[in-house]
Amino acid sequence: INRVIDQWHTIKRAYELIENPEQYDLIFRLRLDTRVDNLLLLTDKEIVVPDPHPYEHIYAVRDHLAYGTPEGMKKYCSLYDHTEEIYTNNPNLCAEGLLHYYLENISPEIQFYKDRNLVEYKNYWIMK
């Protein structure tokens, strides 16, 4: 659990380094080992995340990449602020379940969208 909390603390700090995020149409969050090819941007969504693999639980969200509006990505990158509360009430959540629970239940007015066309292929992401 500590590794996951540390990861989200780093993501929050990275977002805080963006000067005036409102000046951007979209903000991306990518893991350093992530490569993206042929991305068709969905600019009308607040937060876009990959749809989980078929073998993953339906209530999972991969944390390799996400993008969205400045307001949406501020929410996405602020998961760290809620980890203690979420894990206290849901101690058995895995990392992917934590992200899904957070996006669905904390500030639900900021919607997230699972893009079924964004798939992982040998450690990089492509559009179907």
KAFENNOR-V630296 format. One line per field, one symbol per residue. ss: DSSP state (H for helix, E for strand, - for the rest). phi: phi as a letter, one per 40 degrees, with the letter a starting at -180 (. if undefined). psi: psi as a letter, one per 20 degrees, with the letter a starting at -180 (. if undefined). A space follows every 50 residues. Layout:
BEGIN
ss: ???
phi: ???
psi: ???
END
This chain:
BEGIN
ss: -HHHHHHHHHHHHHHH----HHH---EEEE----EEE---------EEEE --------------EEEE-HHHHHHH--HHHHHHHHHHH-----HHHHHH HHHHH------EEEE--EEEE--EEEE-
phi: .cccccdccccccccccccfcccbcbbbbbcccbbbbfcccbccbcbbbc ccddcccccbbcbcaaaicdcccccdcbddcbcccccccaccccdccdcc dcccbbfccccbbcccccbcafgabbcc
psi: hhggggghgggghghiiopmhiiqgqpqoqqhkpppqlpopnijqgppqq qqqhiqqhlqpqjhqqrarggghgggijhhijgggghgimijprghhggg gghhhplihoqqpooiioqpoljrprp.
END
